[in-house]
């Protein structure tokens, strides 16, 4: 892998956003936006496959891991994360880039496009919905509303939430439960999954729950027809968080889009199929000639 740099960028309200860059900054930039609770572990295989040919920028959402928390409890909306994304782009001087979002990152980059379309050469949407992802959670009618009620309860009782996350996300049983419920693929690399869950179990619940509530409140569907840049939509056949039907609607409403369906993939799609998705993305980038568009 090419050189790695780590630093912080200050957003408009003073929140410090942790950023990691990989590769040569003179190459085509790909800006990677995470899902809720995700770390660079999710992108490891994707980054390994592409950092020799592209400049990759990966950042942590506010309140996540090495990024600082917001002072206001209501400052975890999708719009706030999109403001942070712009702060990252501005600090790095990225005039134009390809934006690659996973889960929550899909919402964030759509909102960023609404405000700053001139920065976007193209977009890749991986297992992420443009609106409330809990509405169709696991295909269970009313399941999303029950989950939102639990999130609000957890926000009112942070000590209980902290205990639940510390113990409920311990890898030794969380991986087995995730596979049983279809949220984790059977072939998901155990070490990578355990590393992710171990860090998530120590997550501070307030920003996590506030971000989840912000996702539930966001609706970016009206933006889809306005996206004029080429887009690639990547879905997993077994993804309960971003079901195929919802992802296909996202694809169909984008004016210039391509579609990839990964057989057997669930919501840990990047952990299990990161290299394969990187190859699909690289092919998409070559065919769309984004490098030449950036130089023009």
C-alpha positions as CSV (number, residue, x, y, z in Angstrom):
1,X,0.0,0.0,0.0
2,X,1.2,3.5,-0.7
3,X,1.8,6.1,1.9
4,X,-0.8,6.8,4.6
5,X,-1.4,10.1,6.3
6,X,-3.6,10.8,9.3
7,X,-4.7,14.2,10.5
8,X,-7.8,16.2,11.6
9,X,-9.9,18.8,9.9
10,X,-12.0,21.4,11.8
11,X,-15.6,21.6,10.6
12,X,-17.7,24.8,10.7
13,X,-18.9,24.3,14.3
14,X,-15.5,23.4,15.7
15,X,-15.9,19.6,15.5
16,X,-12.6,17.9,14.6
17,X,-12.9,15.3,11.9
18,X,-10.4,12.5,11.7
19,X,-9.1,11.9,8.2
20,X,-6.9,9.2,6.6
21,X,-5.5,9.4,3.1
22,X,-3.9,6.7,1.1
23,X,-1.8,6.9,-2.1
24,X,-0.6,9.7,-4.4
25,X,-2.5,12.9,-4.1
26,X,-1.8,13.6,-7.8
27,X,-4.0,10.7,-8.8
28,X,-7.8,10.6,-9.1
29,X,-9.3,11.2,-5.6
30,X,-11.9,8.9,-4.2
31,X,-13.6,10.2,-1.1
32,X,-14.9,7.3,1.1
33,X,-17.8,8.1,3.5
34,X,-18.5,5.6,6.3
35,X,-21.6,3.9,7.6
36,X,-22.7,4.6,11.2
37,X,-20.3,3.1,13.7
38,X,-17.9,2.0,10.9
39,X,-14.1,2.4,11.0
40,X,-11.4,2.1,8.4
41,X,-11.5,-1.7,9.0
42,X,-14.6,-1.8,6.7
43,X,-12.6,-0.3,3.8
44,X,-9.3,-2.2,4.3
45,X,-9.6,-4.6,1.4
46,X,-11.1,-2.0,-0.8
47,X,-8.3,0.5,0.0
48,X,-5.6,-2.2,-0.4
49,X,-6.9,-2.9,-3.9
50,X,-7.1,0.7,-5.1
51,X,-4.5,2.8,-3.3
52,X,-1.8,2.0,-5.9
53,X,-3.9,3.6,-8.7
54,X,-6.0,6.3,-6.9
55,X,-5.8,8.8,-4.0
56,X,-8.2,7.6,-1.3
57,X,-9.6,9.8,1.4
58,X,-11.5,8.1,4.3
59,X,-12.9,10.0,7.2
60,X,-14.7,9.3,10.5
61,X,-18.2,10.8,11.2
62,X,-18.5,13.3,14.0
63,X,-18.6,11.6,17.4
64,X,-17.1,8.5,15.9
65,X,-13.8,7.2,17.3
66,X,-11.0,9.8,16.6
67,X,-13.4,12.5,15.5
68,X,-14.7,14.8,18.3
69,X,-18.2,15.0,19.5
70,X,-20.5,18.0,18.7
71,X,-21.5,20.3,21.6
72,X,-25.2,20.3,20.5
73,X,-27.1,17.0,20.8
74,X,-29.0,17.8,17.6
75,X,-25.9,18.3,15.5
76,X,-25.8,14.7,14.2
77,X,-28.1,15.1,11.3
78,X,-27.2,13.9,7.8
79,X,-26.8,17.6,6.9
80,X,-24.2,18.1,9.7
81,X,-22.2,15.1,8.3
82,X,-22.4,16.6,4.8
83,X,-21.0,19.9,6.2
84,X,-18.1,17.8,7.7
85,X,-17.5,16.1,4.3
86,X,-17.2,19.5,2.6
87,X,-14.7,20.6,5.3
88,X,-12.6,17.6,4.4
89,X,-12.8,18.4,0.7
90,X,-11.9,22.1,1.2
91,X,-9.0,21.3,3.5
92,X,-7.5,18.9,1.0
93,X,-8.2,21.2,-2.0
94,X,-10.3,18.6,-3.8
95,X,-11.9,20.6,-6.6
96,X,-13.5,17.5,-8.1
97,X,-13.6,13.9,-6.9
98,X,-15.5,10.6,-7.1
99,X,-17.5,10.1,-3.9
100,X,-17.9,6.5,-2.6
101,X,-20.5,6.0,0.2
102,X,-21.4,3.0,2.3
103,X,-24.7,2.8,4.2
104,X,-25.1,6.2,6.0
105,X,-22.4,7.5,3.6
106,X,-24.8,7.3,0.7
107,X,-27.2,9.8,2.4
108,X,-24.3,12.0,3.3
109,X,-22.8,12.2,-0.2
110,X,-26.3,12.8,-1.7
111,X,-26.8,15.7,0.6
112,X,-23.3,16.9,-0.2
113,X,-24.1,16.7,-3.9
114,X,-27.2,18.8,-3.3
115,X,-25.0,21.6,-1.9
116,X,-21.8,21.2,-3.9
117,X,-22.6,19.4,-7.2
118,X,-19.5,21.0,-8.8
119,X,-17.2,18.9,-6.6
120,X,-18.7,15.6,-7.9
121,X,-17.2,13.7,-10.9
122,X,-19.3,10.7,-10.0
123,X,-20.7,8.7,-7.2
124,X,-20.7,5.1,-5.9
125,X,-23.5,4.0,-3.6
126,X,-22.8,0.8,-1.6
127,X,-25.6,-0.7,0.4
128,X,-27.2,2.6,1.4
129,X,-30.7,4.0,1.1
130,X,-31.5,7.6,0.3
131,X,-34.1,7.8,3.1
132,X,-35.0,6.1,6.5
133,X,-33.2,2.8,6.4
134,X,-35.2,1.4,9.3
135,X,-38.5,1.6,7.5
136,X,-37.9,-1.7,5.8
137,X,-35.6,-3.2,8.4
138,X,-35.2,-7.0,7.8
139,X,-38.6,-6.9,6.0
140,X,-40.4,-6.9,9.4
141,X,-43.6,-4.7,9.3
142,X,-43.3,-2.1,12.0
143,X,-39.8,-3.3,13.0
144,X,-38.2,0.1,12.2
145,X,-40.6,2.0,14.4
146,X,-39.9,-0.4,17.3
147,X,-36.2,0.1,16.8
148,X,-36.6,3.9,16.8
149,X,-38.5,3.7,20.0
150,X,-35.7,1.7,21.5
151,X,-33.2,4.3,20.3
152,X,-35.1,7.1,21.9
153,X,-35.3,5.1,25.1
154,X,-31.6,4.4,24.9
155,X,-30.8,8.1,24.4
156,X,-32.7,8.9,27.6
157,X,-30.8,6.2,29.5
158,X,-27.2,6.5,28.4
159,X,-25.7,4.3,31.2
160,X,-28.0,1.4,30.2
161,X,-27.1,1.9,26.5
162,X,-23.4,1.9,27.3
163,X,-23.8,-1.4,29.2
164,X,-25.8,-2.9,26.3
165,X,-23.2,-1.9,23.7
166,X,-20.3,-3.1,25.9
167,X,-21.7,-6.5,26.4
168,X,-24.1,-7.0,23.5
169,X,-21.4,-6.3,20.8
170,X,-18.8,-8.6,22.2
171,X,-17.5,-10.4,19.1
172,X,-17.7,-13.9,20.6
173,X,-21.5,-13.9,20.5
174,X,-22.3,-10.8,18.3
175,X,-20.8,-12.5,15.2
176,X,-22.8,-15.6,15.7
177,X,-26.0,-13.6,16.3
178,X,-25.3,-11.4,13.3
179,X,-24.9,-14.4,11.0
180,X,-28.1,-16.0,12.4
181,X,-30.1,-12.8,11.7
182,X,-28.6,-12.3,8.3
183,X,-26.7,-9.1,9.0
184,X,-23.2,-10.8,8.6
185,X,-22.2,-13.1,5.8
186,X,-21.2,-16.6,6.7
187,X,-17.8,-16.1,4.9
188,X,-17.2,-12.7,6.5
189,X,-13.5,-12.6,7.8
190,X,-13.7,-13.3,11.5
191,X,-10.7,-11.2,12.5
192,X,-11.9,-8.1,10.6
193,X,-15.5,-8.5,11.9
194,X,-14.2,-9.0,15.5
195,X,-12.0,-5.9,15.2
196,X,-14.9,-3.8,14.0
197,X,-17.3,-5.1,16.8
198,X,-14.7,-4.7,19.5
199,X,-14.3,-1.0,18.7
200,X,-18.0,-0.5,18.3
201,X,-18.7,-2.0,21.7
202,X,-16.7,0.8,23.3
203,X,-18.6,3.5,21.3
204,X,-20.1,6.3,23.3
205,X,-23.9,5.8,22.8
206,X,-25.0,9.5,22.6
207,X,-23.5,10.3,19.2
208,X,-24.3,6.8,17.9
209,X,-28.0,7.0,18.8
210,X,-28.3,10.7,17.6
211,X,-26.8,9.7,14.3
212,X,-29.2,6.9,13.9
213,X,-32.2,9.2,14.7
214,X,-30.7,11.6,12.1
215,X,-30.7,8.9,9.5
216,X,-34.3,8.0,10.2
217,X,-35.4,11.7,9.8
218,X,-33.6,12.2,6.5
219,X,-35.2,11.8,3.0
220,X,-33.0,12.4,0.0
221,X,-35.2,10.7,-2.6
222,X,-36.2,14.0,-4.2
223,X,-32.5,14.6,-4.9
224,X,-32.0,11.5,-7.0
225,X,-33.4,12.8,-10.3
226,X,-31.1,15.9,-9.9
227,X,-27.9,13.8,-9.9
228,X,-26.4,14.4,-13.3
229,X,-23.1,12.7,-12.8
230,X,-22.5,8.9,-13.5
231,X,-23.3,6.7,-10.5
232,X,-22.6,3.1,-9.6
233,X,-25.1,1.3,-7.3
234,X,-23.8,-1.8,-5.5
235,X,-26.3,-4.0,-3.6
236,X,-26.2,-7.3,-1.7
237,X,-28.8,-10.0,-2.3
238,X,-29.0,-10.7,1.5
239,X,-28.8,-7.2,2.9
240,X,-31.5,-6.6,5.5
241,X,-30.5,-2.9,6.1
242,X,-30.5,-1.9,2.4
243,X,-32.8,-4.4,0.7
244,X,-32.4,-5.2,-3.0
245,X,-35.8,-3.6,-3.8
246,X,-34.9,-0.3,-2.2
247,X,-31.4,-0.3,-3.8
248,X,-32.9,-1.0,-7.2
249,X,-35.3,1.9,-6.8
250,X,-32.3,4.1,-6.0
251,X,-30.6,2.9,-9.2
252,X,-33.7,3.4,-11.3
253,X,-34.3,7.0,-10.2
254,X,-30.7,8.1,-10.9
255,X,-30.5,9.6,-14.4
256,X,-27.1,8.1,-15.3
257,X,-26.5,4.9,-13.3
258,X,-25.1,1.4,-13.4
259,X,-26.1,-1.6,-11.3
260,X,-24.2,-4.4,-9.6
261,X,-25.7,-7.1,-7.4
262,X,-23.4,-9.1,-5.2
263,X,-24.7,-12.6,-4.6
264,X,-24.7,-13.6,-0.9
265,X,-23.7,-10.2,0.4
266,X,-25.3,-8.7,3.5
267,X,-24.6,-5.4,5.3
268,X,-21.0,-6.4,6.0
269,X,-20.5,-6.4,2.2
270,X,-17.3,-4.4,2.3
271,X,-15.7,-6.7,4.9
272,X,-16.5,-9.8,2.8
273,X,-16.3,-8.5,-0.8
274,X,-14.1,-5.4,-0.6
275,X,-11.7,-6.6,-3.2
276,X,-14.4,-7.6,-5.7
277,X,-16.2,-4.3,-5.2
278,X,-12.9,-2.4,-5.7
279,X,-12.5,-4.2,-9.0
280,X,-16.0,-3.2,-10.1
281,X,-15.4,0.4,-9.0
282,X,-12.1,0.5,-10.8
283,X,-13.8,-0.8,-14.0
284,X,-16.5,1.8,-13.6
285,X,-13.9,4.6,-13.2
286,X,-11.9,3.5,-16.3
287,X,-15.0,3.2,-18.5
288,X,-16.2,6.6,-17.4
289,X,-12.8,8.1,-18.0
290,X,-12.9,10.2,-14.8
291,X,-9.1,10.7,-14.8
292,X,-9.3,12.6,-18.1
293,X,-12.4,14.5,-16.9
294,X,-10.5,15.7,-13.8
295,X,-7.6,16.9,-15.9
296,X,-9.8,18.9,-18.3
